Amino acid sequence: MLFLAIFTGIATLLNYFWWANYPPSGGMQLVSIVGQVLLTILTVAAMVRFRGRRTRKNYEMVRVFTLPFGLMFLSLLGNLAVLVILVLLKLGVLQSL
């Protein structure tokens, strides 16, 4: 599941760089946004199906994410951020990246 989250994070970065360097046409923008939604759903599915430990206690007895789950969480944040940016670009709220 960790590899799926890492893959979706890399695919999200490629999608963002595609929009930043080669702005797609109207139809391809919609395809790209739908693809980004699917990448986000895959990341959420990877987090839900994760079977390892999600948190551990540190020295102050505060619960923190383990490294694998933290990477998944970081991938989810990146996926959501790019999805919001792409939707705002498509709606015309943002003018450029």
Summary of the structure (lengths in Angstrom):
residues: 97
radius of gyration: 15.7
end to end distance: 30.8
largest distance: 52.2
contacts: 266
relative contact order: 0.20
helix: 71%
strand: 6%
